[in-house]
């Protein structure tokens, strides 16, 4: 029987409990007529998986495998599915319920993300999975297994935040990306650089800022430094001494700092709020005609566009660390520790099948 990893229920309050991982045998999935059966080769973690284990994410399930990001090989196709998928290397769409609306999910029940919840009975931390043929894209040929698994959720989130929502995905624009080191922020950095815009970053460590500069960022500052906004302003080009858009996943004081950096009519795109679920909005932001735009993951259409762009520009998602084997619970728990400690620079990946292309980072 195929194996999967789920959370094991123990008693505890949200934020205090930490659900253990449980390796279990699961029945082989039964494909529908339009389904593809996929052997998962690699799966990647996201912050939501860490939140799930702390009971800080809605509708946790102790039966559904964890993780939303997956890459694998199609081993069989349903009776009505295209036979052309057989043997193809694919990445899975990480969510359901959002086809192509620019405004948000069309599904009356809202958007559902794969992995560890009752809202959808699918997760990628298992050896075999069945999904509808419309819910995969062929993996970019220049990516190895870990890089392919690292792309879906954060790539989609970053694409919508920067390309669809910011209104500033243009050559020469100045884009501030906060909290560099996380998967979404790094994907945004890659998209910004590939489009010829100027990327600036914040981080809590100089090491991550230096790595971001190595990836093409024009500058960066530590958000732990008092008055970091003034320091960043000194780094901006003299012929464009302002930020056009901020892509932020933290919240906190981003409006207070941003209002001093952004041009009149500038944009803050908020794809997460890891500091706090609330933040202040200032009169200064109103007087500068700033806009705050919320952004969640993205539609199926945007996912397709993002993968095509990654293919065209030969972008390689940053993988911080990989571990091998679905039965390697000790090292898989270690990846969760990386998220807890904030030590990662890029995505954290579990390789379920040895990658014939190589390229994993231990």
MARTI-844293 format. One record per residue: residue in one letter; x, y, z of N, C-alpha, C, O in turn. Coordinates in pm, whole numbers, plus 50000, padded with zeros to 5 digits. Layout:
! residues N
AXYZXYZXYZXYZ...
//
This chain:
! residues 362
X500834987950000500005000050000500875012650000501945012750061X500425023149933501175035649936501205041550077500345038650160X502215049750102502355056250232502015071050221502135077150114X501585076750332501265090950341501615095950480501715088050574X501805109050493502055115150624500905124550656500575133550579X500305122250773499205130550824499605135750962500635131951017X498765144351016498955148851154498265139151249497215133451216X498855137251365498255128851469497615137851574498265147051625X496365135351606495665144051701496125141751844496175130451891X496455152651912496675152552056495945164652113495655174152039X495655164352241494935175452303495865187452322497065185852349X495295199252309496075211352330495405223452270494585222152179X495745235152320495145247552274495875252852150497075250552134X495145259952062495795265851945496995274451984496925282552076X498095272451913499315279851942500195273452047501385276552057X499605264352126500365257152229500625242652187501665236952217X499635236752117499765222952075500685222051952500845231751879X501285210451933502095208051812501845193651771502425184351827X500975191851672500565178451632501735170551574502415175451484X501985158451625503055150151570502715145551427501555145351387X503755142051353503575136151221503365121151235503955114751322X502515115651150502225101251154502335095651013501655100150921X503205085650997503345078550870502375066950868502355058750960X501555066250764500555055650761500405050050619500715056650520X499915037650613499555031750485498155036550446497275037450531X497975039550318496675043950269496285035750148497165030750076X495005034150123494575026650004495035033549876495115045849870X495335025649775495665031549645494455039249593493345034049595X494645051749546493505059749501492865053749376493535047649293X491575055749365490835050949248490605062649153489875071949188X491205062249035491065073648944489685074348879489095064148846X489185086648863487975088848786488315089148639489485088248603X487325090348552487565089648408488515100448355489235098148258X488505112248418489375123148371490595125148462491295135248452X490845115548549491935116948645493265111748591493325103348501X494325117048649495675111948629496155105948760495965111848866X496775094248753497435088448869498895092648864499585090348765X499355098748972500695104648974501505098949089501045098649203X502705094249058503665090649162504375103349205505085109549125X504195107249330504825119449381506315117049402506725107849473X507125125449339508585124449354509115134349457510115131649524X508445145849470508895155949567507725164549609506815167249530X507735168749736506695177349792507365187849879508395185349941X506765199849883507395211049955506505216650063505275216250053X507135221850168506435227850281506105242350254506755249050174X505075247150321504735261350327504415265050471504235256150555X504345277850501504055282150638502725276650688502575273850807X501755275050598500445270150640500555256250704499775252850792X501515248150659501695234750717502175235550861501785227550946X503035245250887503505247651024502355252851110502225248751226X501535261851055500375266951129499385255651158498805255151266X499185246751061498265235451082498695227051202497855222951282X499975224451214500465216051324500295222951460500355216351564X500095236151458499865243651583498385246651607498035254051698X497515240851523496065243451531495765258251509494825263651568X496555264751425496365278951395495835281151254495905292251201X495305270551193494785271251057493425264351056493245254151121X492455269850982491095264550989490945250150939491665245650850X490005243050998489545229750955490655219250940490735212750836X491505217651041492545207451028491955193351018490935190251080X492595185050939492185171050925493335162050970494505165050948X492965151051033493965141451078493945128850990494525118551024X493255130150877493195119250780493765123150644494215114550568X493755136150613494205140950483495715143550487496175150450578X496485138250392497935140750390498255155650387497505163550329X499345159250449499805173150451500365177450315500555169350225X500605190250304501325197250197500485199550071499675191250030X500735211350010500015215549890500875214949765500355214449653X502185215049782503105215449668503565201449631504025193849717X503455197849503503895184649461504335184049316503835191149230X505305175149293505825172249159505915157149146506305150249239X505545152149029505635137749011505495133748865505535142148775X505345120748844505265115048710503925107948695503515100348782X503255110448583501965104148556502195089448519502875086448421X501615080448599501825066048577500645059448507500795048748447X499445065648515498295060548440497285071748423497305081648496X496385069948324495375080148297493995073748298493855061948264X492985081548336491615076648335491105073948195491735077848097X489985067448186489465063048057489165074547962489225072747840X488845086348016488525097747930489595108547930489445118847864X490665106448005491765116248010492665114647888492725104047827X493355125547854494255125147739495415115547765496085116347868X495635106547671496725096847685498105103547676499115097547711X498115116047627499385123047612500055125947746501255128647751X499275125447856499855128147988500725116548037501565118548125X500535104747985501225092848037502745094748031503315097547925X503395092948146504845094248155505355108348170506555110448185X504445118248166504875132248177505225135948321504645130748416X506205144948334506555150648463505685163148485505655172148401X504995163448597503995173948617504125180348755504645174348849X503625192748765503425199248895501925201148914501185203448819X501495199949039500075200449070499645214549105500395221949168X498435218149064497875230849111497605229449261497065219349304X497965239549340497865238049486496505241249546496315239949667X495545245549463494245249249518493115246349421493345242649306X491885247949470490695245349391489655256349416489615262349523X488815258849315487705268049333487905281849272487105290849297X488965283549192489265296549134489765294448992490915290448971X488905297148895489245294448755490005305948691491175304548656X489345317448676490005328348602489555342348639489995352048576X488705343948740488255357248776489405365548833490155360548918X489565378048788490635386448844490325391148986491205395849057X489045389749027488635394949157488865385349273489225389549383X488655372449248488775362649355488095349649316487555348549206X488125339749406487555326649375486075327249339485295334349402X485695319749235484305319549192483465309649272482245311349284X484085299249328483345288649396482555294349514483105301949594X481275290849526480465295749638481045292049774480865299349871X481735280949780482335276549906483705282749930484325280350034X484195290849835485485297149851486615288649796486385278549730X487825292949824489035286549772489525275949869489555278249990X489905264449817490425253649900491865250549860492175249249742X492735249549959494145246449935494405231949975493905227150076X495205225249894495535211249922496315210050053497065219050092X496125198650121496985195250232496445197550371496345208950415X496085186750440495875187250584494605193550635494515196250754X493605196050547492355201750597491155193650549491265185250460X490005196450611488765189550577488115195150450487175189250397X488625206450402487975213050288488225205850156487435207250063X489315198250148489615190950026490445178650063491445179950134X490045166750018490695154450066491965150849992492205139049963X492775160649961494015158349886495175165349954495035176350007X496335158749953497575164749999498705157949925498565146649880X499845164749913500935159349830501965151149906502855145349844X501865150650039502835142850115502385128250122502115122750229X502305122250005501935108149990502575102849862502935110549773X502695089949854503435084049742502665084249611503265085249504X501335083249618500505082849497499285091649517498685091749624X498915099149413497755107949421497015107849288497635105949183X495715109749291494905111149171494315125149166493705129649264X494485132049053493885145249034493345146148892493775138848804X492395155248872491835157648739492935162748646493825170148689X492865158848521493905162748426494015177948408495055182848363X492965185348441493025199948431493775206348547494015218448547X494165198248647494795203748768496295201248772496885200748880X496915199648655498365198448648498895206948534498175210148439X500155210648545500905216548435502165208248416502715202848512X502615207148293503865200048269504995207648338505095219848325X505825200448411506915206948485507925212948387508285206448289X508395225148414509435230948327510645221848319511135216948421X511135219548197512185209648175513515213548240514345204848266X513715226448266515005230648323515065229148475516095231948536X513955224648536513915223248682514105208748723513615199548657X514835206548833514915193148890513685190648978512805199248987X513635179149040512445175349117512175185049232511035189449250X513205188349309513025197249425512585211149381511695217049443X513185216449276512815229649226511375229749174510645239449194X510985218949107509615218049056508605217949170507585224849164X508895210149275507995209549391507955222849465506955226049529X509025230649457509115243349528508275254349465508015264549529X507855252549342507265263549265505795266649293505465278449307X504875256849302503445259849285502845270549376502405280949327X502805268349507502035277249594502675291049604501995301149586X503965291549633504595304749648504765311649514504685323849506X505005303949408505095309949276503795316549236503785327749185X502685309649259501375315049228501055327349313500575337449262X501345326549443501075337749533501885350049492501355361149486X503165347949463504025359049422503635364949288503715377049268X503225356349196502815361049063501585370049074501565380949016X500575365549146499365373749158499685386949230499235397549187X500445386149339500745398249417501465408549332501105420349333X502485404349259503295413849181502685416949045502505428649009X502375406548969501975408648830500505412948819500195422448748X499615405948888498185408848873497725420648958496835428148916X498305422449076497755432049172498525445149186497925455549212X499835444949168500605456949202500455468149099500605479849133X500145464548974500085474648869501445480548834501525490848768X502505473848880503855479248859504825468748805506035469748826X504295458748735505155448448676505705453748543505365448648435X506545463848554507095470548436508585473448456509045475048569X509295474148347510725477348349510945491048412510235500648381X511935491748500512315504448560511595508248687512015517748754X510525501148723509815504248847510635499548968511375489848960X510475506649080511165502949204510205495149295509165500449336X510545482849324509685473949401510385469849530511505464749527X509715472149643510255467749773509595454549811508375453449815X510435444549839509955431349879510405429050022511595428450050X509455427750113509795426250254510015411550289509475402650224X510825409350392511025395850446511655386250348511175375050332X512725390450282513345381750182513915369250252514475370050361X513745358050187514155345150244513015335250241513225323250225X511785340350256510615331850241510365328850095510855335850006X509605318250069509385313649933508695323849845509135326049732X507625330349894506905340049812507805351849778507895355949663X508485357249879509345368849858510435365849755510745374349671X511005354049761512055350449665511505348849525512145352949428X510305342949512509685342049380509405355949325509635358549207X508895365049409508645378749364509945385049317509975391449212X511015383449393512315388949354512705383949216513165391849132X512525371049190512895365449060512025371248949512525374148840X510725373048975509835378748874510195393348847510225397648731X510475400948952510815415048938512075416648852512105424548758X513095408948886514365409748812514165405748666514685412248575X513415394948643513195389948507512435399948421512585399948299X511605408448483510835418348409511565431648394511045440948332X512765432548449513555444648433513225455748530513655467148511X512445452648634512195462548739513325462048841514155452948839X513355471848931514425472649032513895467549165512935472949220X514525457049216514095450849341514925455849458516155456649450X514245459049568514875462349695514245453349801513065449949791X515025449449901514535439449996514785443850139515655452150167X513985437950231514295438850373514445424750427513855415250375X515225423550533515415410750601515925413450741516365424550772X515875403250825516425404450959517905401250964518545403451067X518465395950855519875392350854520565397850730519985398150622X521805402250747522595407350636522905396250536523005398850416X523055384050586523345372750497522255371050391522565368750274X520985372050431519895370550336519845382350240519535380650122X520145394250289520205405950201521285404050094521065406949977X522445399250136523545396950043523185386349939523515387749821X522495375849983522065365449888521065371249787521115367949669X520175379849836519205386149746519905394949643519505395149527X520935402049685521705410249591522375401349486522485405049369X522815389749531523415380149437522415375249334522795370649226X521125376049367520065371949275519565383549189518675381749105X520125395449209519735406749125519085418349195518765428249130X518875417549328518315429049400519275440749394520495438949402X518735452849379519555464849369520065469549506521075476449514X519345465849612519735470149745518875463549850517955456049819X519185466449977518415460450084518855465650219519965470750235X517955464350317518245469050453517665459150554516755451550523X518215459650674517695451550783516525458750849516655470250889X515385451850859514225458150924514425459351075513605465551143X515495453551125515805454951268516525468051299516655472051414X516995474651194517705487351211516735498851231515765500151156X516985507051331516155518751355516235528151235517325531351188X515075532451184515055541451070515515534950940516145541450857X515175522050923515625515150802515055521250675515645519950568X513905527750686513315533950568514195545350515514295547250394X514825552750606515735563450562516965557750494517465563350397X517465546550547518625539950489518295534950348519115536050257X517095529350332516715524250201516545535650100516895534349983X516015546850147515795558250058517105562949994517115567549880X518205561850069519515565850017519975556849902520785560849819X519425544549898519865535049796519085536249665519485530449564X518005543849666517175544849546517835553549440518595562649473X517545550949313518165558849206517745573549212516605576749247X518685582349178518415596749190517315601249093516615610949121X517165594348981516145598448886514775592148916513795595048848X514725583649018513455577749062513565574649212513635563049251X513575585149295513905583549437512735579349525512545584649634X511955569949477510805565249554510505550749516510985545649415X509695544249600509235530749574507875531449505506995539049546X507705523549399506425523249328505425513849394504235516849401X505915502549443505025492749506505795484749609506985481949592X505095480949716505645472149818504885458949814503655458849815X505605447949808505005434649814505345428949952506505426149981X504305427350036504545424750177503745412750228502575410850194X504405404750310503725393250370503735393650521503365383850585X504145404850580504315405650725503265414150795502765410450901X502935425750736502055435150806502875443950897503825450350851X502525444451023503295452551119503265467251083502195473051063X504455473351074504535487851050504775491150903505325501650872X504365482250812504655484450670504005497150616504565503450526X502845500950668502205513250620502945525550671503155535050597X503325525250798504055536550856505375538850783505705550150747X506125528050760507395529350690507165531950541507835540250479X506195524750486505955525750342505495539450298505835543850188X504725546050382504215559250343505345569350326505185579550258X506495566650387507655575650371508465572250246509255580350199X508255560150194509035555550080508275555849949508855558449843X506985553249955506185551849834505925565349767505845575749833X505805564949636505395576749561503925579749593503215571349648X503475591649558502045594749568501285585049478501625583349361X500235578849534499495568849457500155555149455499745546349380X501185553449537501885540549543500995529549601499935532249658X501465517249586500645505549619501365496549719502565494049707X500615491749817501075480949904500215468749873498995469149890X500845457849829500135445249808500425436149926501585432949954X499375432149995499495424250118499065409950089497885407350066X500035400350092499675386450068499695378050197499375366250194X500065384350308500095377450436500335387450547500705398950522X500105383050672500315391650788500895383250902500195380050998X502155379750889502775370750987503065377651120503195370951222X503185390951119503475398151244502235398551333502315396151454X501105401651273499855403051347498705403251248498885407751135X497505398451287496365398851195495755412751177494775414351104X496335422751244495875436451229497075445651208498185442651252X496835456951140497885466951129497255480651115496065481851083X498045491051139497545504651138497525510550997498385507550915X496545518750973496455526650850496505541350891495715545650975X497415549050833497665562550881497035573250792496755570850674X496815584950849496325596250771497355600450666496995605350559X498605598550698499665601550601499495593250475499725598150364X499105580550493498855571850377497675576850295497675576050173X496665582050364495495587550294495905599750213495545601050096X496665608850275497065621250209497965618550088497995626549994X498695607450090499545603949975498795595549873499375591149773X497505593349897496685585449804497225571349783497165565949672X497765565449889498285551849879497145541849870496035544449916X497435530449811496445519749799496965507149867498115503249850X496095500749944496395487850005495535477349935494305478249933X496205467249876495485456949799495775443149858496915438549858X494735436749907494895423149956495055413449840494475415449734X495855403049861496105393249755496285379449817497115377649906X495495369849768495685356049813496425348449704497095354549621X496315335449702497175327549613496995331149465497865337849409X495885326949402495695330349263494835320149192494515309549246X494455323449070493535315148992494285304448912495515304548902X493505295348856494085285148767494735291748646495785287348599X494105302248594494645309748481495995315948516496945315248438X496065322148634497325328348677498415317848699499585320348673X498015305948748498985295148766499615291348633500825289648623X498785289948532499275286448399500225297248345501265294148288X499835309948364500675321048319502015321248392503055323548331X501975318748522503195318748602504145307848556505345310348538X503645295648535504495284548491505095287548354506255284548330X504305293348265504805296848132505935307148142506915306248068X505795316948231506835327148250508115320948305509215323948259X507965312248404509125305248461509835297148353511065296648347X509055290848268509615283148156510375292048060511505289048020X509745303248022510315312347924511605318747974512585319847900X511605323048099512755330248155513755320848223514785325348275X513445307948223514325297748285514635301048431515775299848477X513605305248503513735308448645513795295448725513045286048699X514685295048823514805283448911514445287349054515165295149116X513335282049106512985285049246514145281449339514875271749316X514285289249445515365286949541514935276149642513905277349708X515745265849651515505255049748516505256549862517715255949840X516005258449982516875260250098517495247050141518695246150167X516645236650148517145223850197516185212750155514975214950148X516715200950128515885189350099516255177950193517385177050241X515275169350219515535156750289514935145650204514075148050120X515405133550227515025122450140514205112050216514555108150328X513105107550154512345096350206511115100250283511185108550374X509975094250249508725097350319508725091350460507975095750546X509575081450483509645075150615510675081850706510915077250817X511275092650658512335099550731511735110650819511975122450797X510945106450919510195116150999511095125751076510755137351096X512235120751121513145129351198513595141351114513515152751160X514055138850993514535149750910513395158350856513565170450836X512235152350831511075160150789510665169750900510345181350873X510685165051025510435174051138511465185151143511165196451183X512695182051102513735192251098513425203551001513795215051025X512755200350891512335210850797511325220250863511375232450843X510405214550941509445222951014510175231851115509775243151139X511255226551173512055234651267512685246551195512805257351253X513085244551069513645255650991512625266950980512975278750993X511365263450955510315273650947510135280351083510035292651092X510085272351189509925277651324511025287651357510765298051418X512255284451318513405292951350513625304151248514445313051271X512895303651136513085313751032514445313150967514945323350919X515055301450965516435300250916516525297250767517615297550710X515395294450704515445290250564515635302150470515235313350501X516255299450356516335308950246515845301350124516635295150052X514545301950101513945294049995513055283050052512725282950171X512685273849965511715263550001512395251350064513585248650044X511575244150141512005232050212511265220250149510035220050143X512035210450101511485200150013511795186150065512875183550117X510805177350048510975163050078511015155549946510075156249867X512095148449921512195140149801511735125949835512385118949912X510615121949776510075108649802510725098049713510805086349750X511195102449596511855093649499513175100349462513185112349438X514285092849456515555099049418515435106249284514825101149191X516005118249276515895126549156516965122449056518165123549084X516525117648940517485113348839518265124848780519325122848720X517725137548798518445149148747519445154648848520245163448815X519405149448970520315154349074519925168249118518805172849093X520845174949184520645188949218520065191549354519785203049386X519865181349437519305183849570520375189549660521555186449647X519925197949753520835203949851520585197949987519475198750040X521615191750044521465185350175521885195050284521835191650402
//
